[in-house]
Amino acid sequence: MTEKKIWEELVEAFKDIKNGLNAVLKTGLQILVEYINCDRVAVFMLDKNEQVYRSRFIIDQKGLIELEEKISSEGSTQELTELVLGKRALVIGDGGLSAYLPLKNERGVFGLVRVDNVVTRTPLSEDQLKHFQEFVARFGIGVESALLQDRNQNLTDELLILSKINNSIVRTMDLGDALEIILKSIVKHLGVDRAKLFLIEHDKNILQGKIAVDSQGTIRSIDEYKYPVKPGVNEVVDTLFSKQVDDIRQKPIINLPIKTKDEYLGVLTIDNVFSKQLLSAEDEKYLLLFANQLATAIHSIRLSKKMEEATIIDNLTRLYVQKYFNQRLGEELARARRFKQELSLLLLDVDHFKVYNDTYGHPVGDTILQELAKIVMNNTREVDFAARFEGDGVAMILPNTPREGSRSVASRIRQLIENHGFVVPNGVINITVTLGVVTFPGDSDDKEELLKMGQEALNWGKAHGRNQVMIYSEIF
């Protein structure tokens, strides 16, 4: 085959870029084995997860060979190590029977091409090596173009998918799902080792670690990382105070601010500490797109939550409103039926609350309710649900809690409130509360009846001494 014919066929091979990377690799190797008339050719592509160069195709004079080989990213010899590190242009091994050339771009060596005469045991000639180098120089351009084509298509598809997924997530207000999806996409499509996300908690003025995702798809919480938001703490926090983003392509660890037009939301950290790979210009562009997508998702979900809280959170106590309590009680009862679990309902009322209002005024009464609500919220589980009930009362749903468990919770809250000093003009006072307790399904499996029974237990306790916990089944 003439040299002109070789390059014509190679140009035709590059037209297969639209068919994907494998088409370019396979066609190119078929041309190469004939062009330099060697026994066998092979192409290896970097597997970043395992940090090895894995054979994609091995072809001899008869065609494709069903064989898999691996070359460590550290290389099996000093010469191969230098080749994959980009410090050597050509490696000749096996006494001249084989030769390796790198496929590389600005990010580093992404593949290796090997030719050999291991069957005929004839050392590669100078002409074979010369033609091999000429071929790979042109072939590498086509391979890189095919890689870019595949990556761009994947990223385009992923961004469209992310847009749809984020719209869905915003409707369900699940921020955790949104963060997980986007960080997984960053790691997968940019080929980085890890991605971490930190979010600003403005009420505490800290940068709080949220989640990390690695190249294996492993997700873990990083909530142990908490940094005050002030300059000089570390590079992650300083990102929030930087006037401009540095040239991120030149760093193995990248800290990128996540922000909307008017607000900083957090910091995205990605790194290639293990692989030592640098981002390409295309990678940088898509990273910024992902960061923007991340900011949009966070901002939208937080805004949705604020809008929802405006309708379901009581402004004074920060407990849920009674209307939402009624909805949640129905949902929790349905869940308890489904999983055959017990559920307890606690109704709490402040003893002689009218006296405090009449004596000290309604602003003091409001302060008492606020302090009482904090005691309740600080002494219940995350799965428990507390709401303001009938003005100065509190209603609590305790999922998966039997009667004795609810007695323990109610008694602890009663004792804590009795021992708490409530500040009033000219001093501190102690108040008491009475609680009525009813349990599903032992007392009833009907929502309205459970509420009625809880109120009856509460009323009985207030009529018989106050400052006590009354269990419905023990008095009726």
C-alpha positions as CSV (number, residue, x, y, z in Angstrom):
1,M,0.0,0.0,0.0
2,T,1.4,3.4,-1.0
3,E,1.9,6.2,1.5
4,K,-0.7,8.3,-0.3
5,K,-3.2,5.5,-0.1
6,I,-2.5,5.0,3.6
7,W,-3.2,8.7,4.4
8,E,-6.3,8.7,2.2
9,E,-7.7,5.7,4.1
10,L,-6.8,7.3,7.4
11,V,-8.7,10.4,6.5
12,E,-11.7,8.1,5.6
13,A,-11.3,6.5,9.0
14,F,-11.6,9.8,10.7
15,K,-14.9,10.3,9.1
16,D,-16.1,7.5,11.3
17,I,-15.8,9.8,14.3
18,K,-19.6,10.2,14.1
19,N,-19.8,6.5,14.8
20,G,-17.8,6.7,18.0
21,L,-14.4,6.0,19.3
22,N,-14.4,2.3,18.7
23,A,-14.9,2.8,15.0
24,V,-11.9,5.1,14.8
25,L,-9.6,2.8,16.8
26,K,-10.5,-0.4,15.0
27,T,-10.3,1.1,11.5
28,G,-7.0,2.9,12.3
29,L,-5.4,-0.3,13.6
30,Q,-6.4,-2.3,10.6
31,I,-4.7,0.3,8.4
32,L,-1.6,0.4,10.7
33,V,-0.9,-3.4,10.6
34,E,-1.0,-3.4,6.8
35,Y,0.9,-0.1,6.5
36,I,4.0,-1.1,8.4
37,N,3.6,-4.8,7.7
38,C,4.2,-6.0,11.3
39,D,2.8,-9.1,13.1
40,R,0.4,-7.3,15.4
41,V,-0.8,-3.9,16.6
42,A,-2.8,-2.9,19.7
43,V,-4.3,0.2,21.3
44,F,-4.7,0.7,25.0
45,M,-6.9,3.3,26.6
46,L,-6.6,4.7,30.1
47,D,-9.1,3.4,32.7
48,K,-9.0,6.1,35.3
49,N,-10.9,4.0,37.9
50,E,-8.3,1.3,38.0
51,Q,-5.4,3.5,36.8
52,V,-4.4,1.0,34.1
53,Y,-4.2,1.2,30.3
54,R,-6.6,-1.5,29.1
55,S,-6.4,-3.0,25.6
56,R,-9.4,-1.9,23.4
57,F,-8.4,-3.7,20.2
58,I,-5.6,-6.1,19.3
59,I,-5.3,-6.9,15.5
60,D,-2.9,-9.1,13.5
61,Q,-2.6,-9.8,9.8
62,K,-5.7,-12.0,9.9
63,G,-7.9,-9.7,11.9
64,L,-9.2,-9.0,15.4
65,I,-7.6,-11.0,18.3
66,E,-9.9,-11.8,21.3
67,L,-7.3,-11.0,24.0
68,E,-7.2,-8.5,26.8
69,E,-4.1,-6.9,28.2
70,K,-3.4,-4.3,30.8
71,I,-0.5,-1.9,31.3
72,S,-0.1,-0.3,34.7
73,S,-0.2,3.5,34.7
74,E,3.2,3.2,36.5
75,G,4.4,1.0,33.6
76,S,6.0,-2.4,33.8
77,T,9.5,-0.9,33.1
78,Q,11.2,2.3,33.7
79,E,10.9,3.2,30.0
80,L,7.1,2.6,30.0
81,T,6.7,4.6,33.2
82,E,8.4,7.6,31.5
83,L,6.3,7.1,28.4
84,V,3.0,7.3,30.3
85,L,4.2,10.3,32.2
86,G,5.0,12.0,29.0
87,K,8.7,12.1,29.6
88,R,9.6,9.8,26.7
89,A,8.4,9.8,23.1
90,L,9.0,6.2,22.1
91,V,9.8,3.0,23.9
92,I,11.3,0.0,22.1
93,G,11.2,-3.3,24.0
94,D,11.7,-7.1,23.8
95,G,15.0,-6.7,22.1
96,G,13.5,-4.6,19.3
97,L,10.5,-6.9,18.8
98,S,7.9,-4.3,20.0
99,A,7.5,-0.5,20.2
100,Y,5.1,1.8,22.1
101,L,3.9,5.3,21.3
102,P,1.7,7.5,23.5
103,L,-1.7,9.0,22.5
104,K,-1.8,12.3,24.4
105,N,-3.3,15.7,24.7
106,E,-3.0,18.7,27.0
107,R,-4.3,16.6,29.9
108,G,-1.6,13.9,29.5
109,V,-1.3,10.4,28.1
110,F,-4.8,8.9,27.5
111,G,-3.7,5.9,25.5
112,L,-0.9,3.8,24.1
113,V,-0.3,2.2,20.7
114,R,1.9,-0.8,20.3
115,V,3.3,-2.6,17.3
116,D,5.3,-5.9,17.5
117,N,6.8,-8.8,15.6
118,V,6.5,-11.4,18.4
119,V,5.4,-14.1,16.0
120,T,8.1,-13.8,13.3
121,R,10.6,-12.8,16.0
122,T,12.0,-10.2,13.6
123,P,13.2,-6.9,15.2
124,L,11.3,-3.9,13.9
125,S,13.2,-2.1,11.2
126,E,14.0,1.6,11.1
127,D,11.4,2.1,8.3
128,Q,8.7,0.4,10.4
129,L,9.5,2.6,13.4
130,K,9.5,5.7,11.2
131,H,6.2,4.9,9.6
132,F,4.8,3.9,13.0
133,Q,5.6,7.4,14.4
134,E,4.2,9.2,11.4
135,F,1.0,7.2,11.6
136,V,0.4,7.7,15.3
137,A,1.0,11.4,15.1
138,R,-2.0,11.7,12.7
139,F,-4.0,8.9,14.2
140,G,-3.8,10.5,17.6
141,I,-5.7,13.6,16.2
142,G,-8.5,11.4,15.1
143,V,-8.7,9.5,18.4
144,E,-8.8,12.7,20.4
145,S,-11.5,14.1,18.2
146,A,-13.6,10.9,18.7
147,L,-13.1,11.1,22.4
148,L,-14.2,14.7,22.4
149,Q,-17.2,13.8,20.3
150,D,-18.2,11.1,22.7
151,R,-17.7,13.3,25.7
152,N,-19.6,16.2,24.2
153,Q,-22.5,14.0,23.3
154,N,-22.6,12.4,26.7
155,L,-22.4,15.8,28.4
156,T,-25.1,17.2,26.2
157,D,-27.4,14.3,27.0
158,E,-26.6,14.5,30.7
159,L,-27.3,18.3,30.8
160,L,-30.7,17.7,29.3
161,I,-31.4,14.9,31.7
162,L,-30.2,17.0,34.6
163,S,-32.5,19.8,33.6
164,K,-35.5,17.4,33.6
165,I,-34.4,15.7,36.9
166,N,-33.8,19.0,38.6
167,N,-37.3,20.2,37.6
168,S,-38.7,17.1,39.2
169,I,-36.5,17.4,42.3
170,V,-37.5,21.0,42.8
171,R,-41.2,19.9,42.8
172,T,-40.5,17.3,45.5
173,M,-38.0,19.7,47.3
174,D,-35.4,16.9,47.8
175,L,-32.1,18.8,47.9
176,G,-30.1,15.7,48.8
177,D,-31.2,13.9,45.7
178,A,-30.3,16.9,43.5
179,L,-26.8,17.2,45.0
180,E,-26.1,13.5,44.6
181,I,-27.2,13.4,41.0
182,I,-25.2,16.4,39.9
183,L,-22.0,15.5,41.7
184,K,-22.2,12.0,40.2
185,S,-22.5,13.5,36.8
186,I,-19.5,15.8,37.4
187,V,-17.3,12.9,38.4
188,K,-18.5,10.6,35.6
189,H,-18.4,13.0,32.7
190,L,-15.3,15.0,33.6
191,G,-13.4,11.9,34.7
192,V,-12.2,13.5,37.9
193,D,-11.2,11.5,41.0
194,R,-13.5,13.1,43.5
195,A,-16.1,15.9,43.9
196,K,-17.1,17.5,47.2
197,L,-19.7,20.0,48.0
198,F,-19.8,22.5,50.9
199,L,-22.8,24.8,51.6
200,I,-23.0,28.0,53.5
201,E,-25.3,27.9,56.6
202,H,-26.0,31.6,56.9
203,D,-27.7,31.4,60.3
204,K,-24.5,29.9,61.8
205,N,-22.0,31.7,59.4
206,I,-20.3,28.4,58.7
207,L,-19.3,26.5,55.5
208,Q,-20.7,23.0,56.1
209,G,-19.5,19.9,54.3
210,K,-22.4,18.0,52.7
211,I,-21.5,15.1,50.4
212,A,-18.5,13.6,48.5
213,V,-18.6,11.4,45.4
214,D,-15.6,9.4,44.1
215,S,-14.8,7.8,40.7
216,Q,-16.3,4.5,41.9
217,G,-19.6,6.2,42.4
218,T,-19.3,5.9,46.2
219,I,-21.2,8.6,48.1
220,R,-20.5,9.7,51.6
221,S,-21.4,12.4,54.0
222,I,-18.7,15.0,54.9
223,D,-20.7,16.8,57.6
224,E,-17.7,16.5,59.9
225,Y,-16.1,19.4,58.0
226,K,-17.3,22.8,59.3
227,Y,-15.4,26.0,58.7
228,P,-16.2,29.6,59.9
229,V,-16.9,31.9,56.9
230,K,-14.0,34.3,57.2
231,P,-10.8,34.9,55.2
232,G,-7.7,32.9,56.0
233,V,-9.3,29.7,57.3
234,N,-8.3,27.5,54.4
235,E,-8.3,27.5,50.6
236,V,-11.9,26.2,50.4
237,V,-13.3,29.1,52.5
238,D,-11.0,31.6,50.8
239,T,-12.7,30.7,47.5
240,L,-15.7,32.7,48.8
241,F,-13.6,35.8,49.2
242,S,-11.6,35.6,45.9
243,K,-12.3,38.3,43.4
244,Q,-11.8,35.9,40.5
245,V,-11.5,32.2,39.7
246,D,-7.9,31.1,39.1
247,D,-6.9,29.2,36.0
248,I,-8.6,26.0,37.2
249,R,-7.1,23.8,34.5
250,Q,-3.6,24.1,35.9
251,K,-4.5,22.7,39.4
252,P,-5.0,19.1,40.6
253,I,-7.4,20.5,43.2
254,I,-10.0,23.0,42.1
255,N,-12.2,25.0,44.5
256,L,-15.1,26.7,42.6
257,P,-17.6,29.0,44.2
258,I,-21.2,28.1,43.8
259,K,-23.3,31.2,43.5
260,T,-26.3,32.9,42.0
261,K,-26.2,36.4,40.8
262,D,-26.7,37.9,44.2
263,E,-25.6,35.2,46.7
264,Y,-22.8,32.8,47.5
265,L,-24.2,29.3,48.2
266,G,-21.1,27.2,48.8
267,V,-18.0,25.7,47.3
268,L,-17.5,22.8,44.9
269,T,-14.2,21.0,45.2
270,I,-13.0,18.6,42.6
271,D,-9.6,16.9,42.5
272,N,-7.3,14.6,40.5
273,V,-4.8,14.0,43.3
274,F,-4.5,10.3,42.4
275,S,-4.7,10.4,38.6
276,K,-2.7,13.7,38.3
277,Q,-4.8,14.6,35.2
278,L,-5.4,18.2,34.4
279,L,-8.7,19.5,32.9
280,S,-8.9,20.3,29.3
281,A,-10.5,23.5,27.9
282,E,-13.6,21.6,27.1
283,D,-13.7,20.1,30.6
284,E,-13.4,23.6,32.1
285,K,-16.4,24.8,30.1
286,Y,-18.6,21.9,31.2
287,L,-17.5,22.2,34.8
288,L,-18.7,25.7,34.8
289,L,-22.0,24.6,33.3
290,F,-22.4,21.9,36.0
291,A,-21.6,24.5,38.7
292,N,-24.3,26.8,37.3
293,Q,-26.7,23.9,37.3
294,L,-25.8,23.1,40.9
295,A,-26.4,26.7,42.0
296,T,-29.8,26.8,40.2
297,A,-30.9,23.6,41.9
298,I,-29.8,24.7,45.4
299,H,-31.4,28.1,45.0
300,S,-34.7,26.8,43.6
301,I,-35.2,24.1,46.2
302,R,-34.3,26.5,49.1
303,L,-36.7,29.1,47.7
304,S,-39.4,26.4,47.4
305,K,-38.9,25.4,51.0
306,K,-39.1,28.9,52.2
307,M,-42.4,29.4,50.4
308,E,-43.7,26.2,51.8
309,E,-42.6,27.1,55.4
310,A,-44.4,30.4,55.1
311,T,-47.7,28.4,54.9
312,I,-47.0,25.5,57.3
313,I,-44.7,27.0,60.0
314,D,-46.1,29.1,62.9
315,N,-44.4,32.4,63.0
316,L,-44.3,32.7,66.8
317,T,-43.2,29.2,67.9
318,R,-41.6,27.8,64.7
319,L,-43.7,24.7,65.2
320,Y,-45.9,23.5,62.4
321,V,-49.4,24.9,62.1
322,Q,-52.5,22.9,63.2
323,K,-53.8,22.5,59.6
324,Y,-50.6,20.9,58.5
325,F,-50.6,18.8,61.7
326,N,-54.0,17.3,60.7
327,Q,-52.6,16.4,57.3
328,R,-49.4,14.8,58.7
329,L,-51.4,12.8,61.3
330,G,-53.3,11.2,58.5
331,E,-50.2,10.4,56.6
332,E,-48.4,8.9,59.6
333,L,-51.3,6.8,60.5
334,A,-51.4,5.4,57.0
335,R,-47.7,4.6,57.2
336,A,-48.2,2.9,60.6
337,R,-51.0,0.7,59.2
338,R,-48.9,-0.2,56.2
339,F,-45.8,-1.3,58.3
340,K,-47.9,-2.6,61.3
341,Q,-46.3,-0.2,63.7
342,E,-47.6,1.6,66.8
343,L,-47.9,5.4,66.8
344,S,-48.5,7.7,69.8
345,L,-50.2,11.1,69.9
346,L,-49.3,13.6,72.7
347,L,-51.4,16.7,73.4
348,L,-49.8,19.3,75.7
349,D,-51.4,22.4,77.4
350,V,-49.9,25.0,79.6
351,D,-51.5,25.1,83.1
352,H,-53.1,28.4,83.9
353,F,-51.8,30.1,80.8
354,K,-54.5,32.8,81.0
355,V,-53.2,33.8,84.4
356,Y,-49.7,34.5,82.9
357,N,-51.2,36.5,80.0
358,D,-53.4,38.6,82.4
359,T,-50.6,39.1,84.9
360,Y,-47.6,39.9,82.6
361,G,-49.3,40.7,79.3
362,H,-49.5,38.9,76.0
363,P,-45.9,39.7,74.9
364,V,-44.6,37.7,77.9
365,G,-47.1,35.0,77.1
366,D,-45.7,34.8,73.6
367,T,-42.2,34.5,75.0
368,I,-43.3,31.6,77.3
369,L,-44.7,29.8,74.2
370,Q,-41.5,30.3,72.3
371,E,-39.3,28.9,75.1
372,L,-41.7,26.0,75.6
373,A,-41.6,25.2,71.8
374,K,-37.8,25.1,71.9
375,I,-37.8,22.6,74.8
376,V,-40.2,20.4,72.9
377,M,-38.1,20.6,69.6
378,N,-34.8,20.0,71.4
379,N,-36.1,16.8,73.1
380,T,-37.8,14.9,70.3
381,R,-36.4,12.9,67.5
382,E,-36.1,14.1,63.9
383,V,-38.9,11.7,62.9
384,D,-41.2,13.2,65.5
385,F,-43.6,15.9,64.5
386,A,-44.7,18.9,66.7
387,A,-47.3,21.6,66.0
388,R,-48.9,24.5,67.7
389,F,-52.4,23.3,68.8
390,E,-55.4,25.2,70.1
391,G,-53.6,28.4,70.8
392,D,-51.3,27.7,73.8
393,G,-51.0,24.0,73.3
394,V,-48.7,21.6,71.5
395,A,-49.5,18.4,69.6
396,M,-46.9,15.8,68.9
397,I,-46.9,12.7,66.7
398,L,-44.4,10.0,67.7
399,P,-44.1,7.5,64.9
400,N,-43.2,3.9,65.7
401,T,-43.6,4.6,69.5
402,P,-45.6,2.3,71.8
403,R,-47.5,3.5,74.9
404,E,-44.6,3.1,77.3
405,G,-42.2,4.9,75.0
406,S,-44.6,7.8,74.7
407,R,-45.1,7.9,78.5
408,S,-41.3,8.3,78.8
409,V,-41.1,11.1,76.2
410,A,-44.1,13.0,77.8
411,S,-42.7,12.7,81.3
412,R,-39.3,14.0,80.3
413,I,-40.8,17.0,78.5
414,R,-43.1,17.7,81.5
415,Q,-40.2,17.6,83.9
416,L,-37.9,19.8,81.7
417,I,-40.6,22.5,81.4
418,E,-41.3,22.4,85.1
419,N,-37.6,22.9,85.9
420,H,-37.0,25.6,83.3
421,G,-36.8,29.2,84.4
422,F,-39.1,31.5,82.2
423,V,-38.0,35.1,82.3
424,V,-40.8,37.7,83.1
425,P,-40.6,41.3,84.2
426,N,-38.9,41.6,87.6
427,G,-37.9,37.9,87.8
428,V,-38.0,34.3,86.7
429,I,-41.0,32.0,87.1
430,N,-41.7,28.3,86.7
431,I,-44.7,26.9,84.8
432,T,-46.2,23.5,84.4
433,V,-47.9,21.6,81.7
434,T,-50.4,18.7,81.4
435,L,-50.2,16.1,78.7
436,G,-52.7,13.6,77.4
437,V,-51.4,10.5,75.6
438,V,-53.2,8.1,73.2
439,T,-51.7,5.3,71.1
440,F,-52.6,3.7,67.7
441,P,-53.9,1.1,67.2
442,G,-54.4,0.0,70.9
443,D,-56.7,2.9,71.7
444,S,-58.2,3.5,68.2
445,D,-57.3,3.3,64.5
446,D,-59.3,6.3,63.6
447,K,-57.7,9.8,63.3
448,E,-60.6,11.8,64.6
449,E,-61.2,9.4,67.5
450,L,-57.6,9.5,68.5
451,L,-57.7,13.3,68.6
452,K,-60.8,13.1,70.7
453,M,-59.3,10.6,73.1
454,G,-56.1,12.6,73.5
455,Q,-58.2,15.7,74.3
456,E,-60.2,13.7,76.9
457,A,-57.0,12.5,78.6
458,L,-55.6,16.0,78.6
459,N,-58.9,17.5,80.1
460,W,-59.0,14.7,82.7
461,G,-55.5,15.6,83.8
462,K,-56.2,19.3,84.0
463,A,-59.4,18.6,86.1
464,H,-57.5,16.3,88.5
465,G,-54.5,18.3,89.6
466,R,-52.6,19.4,86.5
467,N,-48.8,19.1,86.0
468,Q,-49.0,15.4,85.0
469,V,-49.0,12.9,82.1
470,M,-52.3,11.1,81.6
471,I,-52.5,7.9,79.5
472,Y,-56.0,7.5,78.0
473,S,-56.2,3.7,78.4
474,E,-55.4,4.0,82.1
475,I,-58.3,6.4,83.0
476,F,-61.1,5.4,80.6
